[in-house]
Amino acid sequence: MNKGELVDAVAEKTGLSKSVAADAVNAAFGAVIDALKKGDKAAFIGFGTFSVSKRAAREGRNPATGKTIKIPAKNVVKFKAGKGLTEAVN
């Protein structure tokens, strides 16, 4: 499922127009992104939790040349599926 398909599904299940559903989906994604930017977690009971983790700088290897390269530190987003989501999939 991509974002367009999600908008279509929200519009169909709620009876909203696609433009209003797109605004709602964009607002929800924006709220999650804003929380993660601040370093907060975004937890949805029964679905899962999004969090940010810091990855330290490290050295790696270029597989084509074998040369050592420096990989900079960065923040990565993690997702831990909730019990409800895990049970629904299984």
C-alpha positions in Angstrom: 0.0 0.0 0.0 1.3 3.4 -0.9 0.2 6.9 0.3 -2.4 7.3 -2.5 -4.0 3.9 -1.7 -4.1 4.9 2.0 -5.9 8.1 1.1 -8.4 6.1 -1.0 -9.0 3.7 1.9 -9.5 6.5 4.4 -11.9 8.3 2.1 -13.9 5.1 1.5 -14.1 4.0 5.1 -15.0 7.5 6.5 -17.1 8.8 3.7 -14.9 11.9 3.3 -13.8 13.3 0.0 -10.4 12.3 -1.3 -9.0 15.8 -0.8 -10.2 15.9 2.9 -8.8 12.4 3.4 -5.5 13.4 1.9 -5.3 16.4 4.3 -6.0 14.1 7.2 -3.4 11.6 6.2 -0.8 14.3 5.6 -1.6 15.9 9.0 -1.2 12.5 10.7 2.1 11.8 9.0 3.3 15.4 9.8 2.4 15.0 13.5 4.5 11.8 13.7 7.4 13.4 11.9 7.3 16.5 14.1 7.3 14.3 17.2 10.3 12.3 15.9 12.2 15.4 15.1 11.8 16.6 18.7 13.2 13.2 19.9 9.9 12.0 21.2 8.3 8.6 20.5 5.1 8.2 18.5 3.2 5.3 20.1 -0.1 3.9 18.8 -1.6 1.2 21.1 -2.3 -1.9 19.2 -0.3 -0.7 16.2 3.3 0.1 17.2 5.8 2.6 18.3 8.1 4.8 16.1 11.3 6.1 17.8 14.6 7.7 16.8 17.9 6.1 17.6 21.4 7.6 17.2 23.8 5.6 15.1 27.4 6.4 15.8 30.0 7.2 13.2 32.0 4.2 12.0 34.3 3.0 9.4 33.2 0.8 6.5 34.6 -0.6 3.3 33.8 0.2 -0.3 33.0 -3.2 -1.7 34.1 -2.2 -5.2 37.5 -0.9 -4.3 38.1 -2.3 -0.8 39.1 1.1 0.5 38.1 2.1 4.0 35.6 4.9 4.2 34.2 7.0 7.0 30.4 6.7 7.6 29.1 9.7 9.5 26.8 9.5 12.5 23.1 9.9 11.9 19.7 9.5 13.4 17.6 6.5 12.3 13.9 5.8 12.7 12.9 2.5 14.3 9.5 0.8 14.4 8.4 -1.8 16.9 5.2 -3.5 16.0 2.5 -3.6 18.7 0.8 -6.8 19.9 -2.5 -6.0 18.0 -0.6 -5.6 14.7 1.5 -8.7 15.2 -1.6 -10.8 16.0 -3.5 -9.4 13.0 -0.7 -10.3 10.6 -0.3 -13.8 12.1 
